[in-house]
């Protein structure tokens, strides 16, 4: 065999070996060294600038008008600052139609929170659902300004609740108020509520609120929304609606009717938050308000501004 022919056959043999090795490598996967090479992995999945896949943090409730195909649709264009006026809204489902079937959460099909954007004028109410899927309640804004409405609900057949939010104006002379300083106590109608525990970003924070009246512990709180208290936490600035869980419930055999009410709050970031505690005693629902700061421990002697005197809807607390 002449020399040129030998070289040609040798070259063809090498090509076959490399092709077989390449195919085997793809079938068996990368070598251990390649598997540990982050840069190589990133290059294989989209170039040198590609980053490993990460899970995006959950968006706090109330910041969106639409989520998972559900939309909060106001049918009223403004809030009244005079006499209470009908407020109408609907929850539209993924099919675009008003949702008419709900799973109750905390004893109600839908919780509606109204608060001005400076975190004043807080109201927690429960509208009535019509057969057409429209919710309605007579509501009055305590002062002019831009209000955030939060609807907290769980459509029937869904495994977890949703909190959607929308803004509505109340016409008039808007004079925003500064956020009260962080504090450990709040007073309302002769009651003093003391806050123990601190908000810690990125974890579930235990908060204990102790209710006293005229200096004496209240030990006969009445059930309200399947608990001895209901706590709403809103982040200053964007009014993110935090997830808060009560610890225990009336009639469970170990949760006392006061003076302490325990909650666990999931805080997404450092910063200031406004806490609104609804509690029922002597047939009346009252609201105590606090400012708390995640990442900062408030002084024990600083008091929050006085809270609203009582629930705006009924002496008997019939939300």
C-alpha positions, 0 to 999 in steps of 0.5 A, spaced: 500 500 500 502 506 498 504 512 503 498 517 501 493 511 501 495 509 508 495 516 511 488 517 508 485 511 511 489 513 518 485 519 517 478 516 516 480 512 522 481 517 527 475 521 524 471 515 526 474 514 533 472 522 535 465 521 532 464 515 536 467 519 542 462 525 541 456 521 541 458 517 547 459 523 551 452 526 549 449 519 551 452 519 558 452 526 560 458 531 562 464 528 565 464 530 573 469 535 572 464 539 567 458 537 571 461 542 576 463 547 572 458 553 573 461 557 567 460 551 562 453 550 565 451 557 564 454 557 557 450 551 555 444 554 557 444 560 553 451 563 553 456 566 558 451 571 561 446 566 563 445 565 570 442 559 574 435 558 574 432 561 581 425 562 584 422 569 584 420 571 591 412 571 592 409 578 591 405 580 597 398 580 597 394 586 595 399 589 590 395 587 584 388 588 582 389 581 578 392 574 580 391 567 577 386 569 572 381 573 578 380 580 578 377 585 583 373 590 579 370 596 582 363 598 580 363 605 584 368 610 581 369 614 588 368 614 595 363 618 599 365 623 605 358 625 607 353 620 608 355 613 607 353 611 600 353 604 596 360 601 594 359 596 589 364 591 587 365 584 583 370 579 583 371 576 576 373 569 575 378 566 569 372 566 565 370 573 566 364 572 570 363 574 577 364 569 582 358 567 586 361 561 590 366 562 595 369 558 601 369 562 608 375 564 611 375 567 618 367 566 618 366 570 612 366 569 604 369 576 603 373 581 608 374 588 605 379 593 608 379 600 606 385 605 608 387 611 606 394 611 602 397 615 608 395 609 613 389 613 616 382 611 616 382 604 617 375 600 616 374 593 616 367 591 613 364 585 610 359 587 604 353 583 602 353 578 596 348 579 591 345 573 586 349 577 580 356 576 584 356 583 586 358 585 593 355 591 596 355 595 602 354 602 605 361 606 606 363 613 608 370 615 607 372 619 614 376 624 610 378 626 603 384 622 599 386 616 595 384 610 598 386 602 597 381 597 598 383 590 599 378 584 598 381 578 602 377 571 599 377 564 597 373 562 591 370 555 591 374 550 589 381 554 590 385 551 595 388 558 598 385 565 599 387 571 594 388 578 596 387 583 591 387 591 591 384 597 588 385 604 589 378 609 589 378 616 591 374 620 596 374 627 593 375 633 597 381 637 601 386 632 602 391 633 607 396 627 608 398 625 615 405 623 617 406 616 620 406 615 627 412 613 630 413 606 632 411 604 639 409 598 644 402 601 646 395 603 643 389 606 646 382 606 644 375 607 648 379 606 655 382 600 653 390 599 652 393 594 648 400 592 649 405 589 643 410 584 645 415 581 639 418 584 633 417 584 626 423 580 623 424 580 615 424 574 612 421 570 617 414 569 621 414 573 627 411 572 633 407 578 636 403 578 642 398 583 644 395 584 651 388 587 652 387 591 658 381 596 660 382 601 666 389 598 668 386 591 669 387 585 664 381 583 660 380 576 660 373 575 657 374 577 650 369 575 645 370 571 639 371 575 632 372 572 626 373 565 629 379 568 633 379 573 639 382 578 635 383 579 627 390 583 625 391 586 619 398 588 617 400 593 611 407 596 609 408 603 609 409 606 602 406 600 597 401 598 602 403 591 601 398 586 605 401 581 610 399 574 611 398 574 619 395 567 622 392 567 629 395 562 634 389 558 636 382 559 636 376 560 641 373 553 644 380 549 642 381 547 649 387 551 650 386 558 647 384 563 653 379 569 652 385 574 653 388 578 656 393 576 650 392 574 643 398 571 639 399 572 632 404 570 627 406 575 621 410 574 615 414 580 613 417 580 607 422 586 608 425 591 613 421 598 614 415 601 617 409 597 618 402 599 620 398 594 625 391 594 626 388 589 631 380 588 631 378 585 638 371 584 641 369 586 648 362 587 651 359 586 644 363 592 641 368 591 636 374 596 637 381 597 633 387 598 636 393 601 631 400 600 632 406 602 628 412 597 628 419 597 624 422 591 622 429 591 623 428 596 628 426 595 636 421 600 638 422 603 645 418 600 650 415 607 652 413 610 646 405 610 645 402 609 638 397 615 636 390 613 639 386 608 634 379 609 632 374 609 637 370 603 635 368 599 629 364 604 624 359 598 623 354 597 628 355 597 636 354 590 636 360 589 632 356 585 627 361 585 621 
